[in-house]
């Protein structure tokens, strides 16, 4: 689970870099959209799971 979350974060940062450089194409928006969509679904279904995940990552 943590590796998938990390991959989403890396993809999101790479997409933000592509947006900053004004690269062509629309696929750069997919990683950002997927990150926010999956985060929304996770928080909507199990609101306290994200707190548990962040606490686990901190320790």
N, C-alpha and C positions, 0 to 999 in steps of 0.2 A: 504494500500500500504506500509506503513511504517513497519507494523508488518511482512509482507512477506519479505521485504528487511532485516529486523532484523533477521528473521529465516534463511535466506540464509547466512548472515554473521556468525551466530552462527554455522551453519552446516559447513561452510568453515573452521572456526577455529578448530572445532572438527576434521575435516578431516586432517588438517595440524598436529594436535597433534597425530593422528593415523599414519601419514606418518613419523613423527619424531621418534615414538616408533617402527617403522618397523613392524607393525601388518600385519597379513596375510590378503589376500583378495584384491579385486579390487574395491569394493563398496566405499572405502574411497575416490576415485577419483571423484565420481559422484557429490558430493556437490560442490567441487571446479570447476568442469567443468560446472555445472549448473549456478553457480554464474557468471563466466566469459562469458558464452554464453548469459545469460539473460542481463547482463550489456552491452555486445556488441550490442545486438538487440535493446535495449533501446536507446543507443547512436546513433546507425545507423539510426533509424527511426525518432527520435526526439532529435537532438543534444543538444538543450538548456533545455530540460526537466531535465536532470541530474543536471544542474546548479541551476535550480529552486528547485529541491528536496534537494540539499545540503544546499542551503540558508535557506530553510524552516526548515531543521533539526538543523541548527546553531541557529536560533531564537527560 
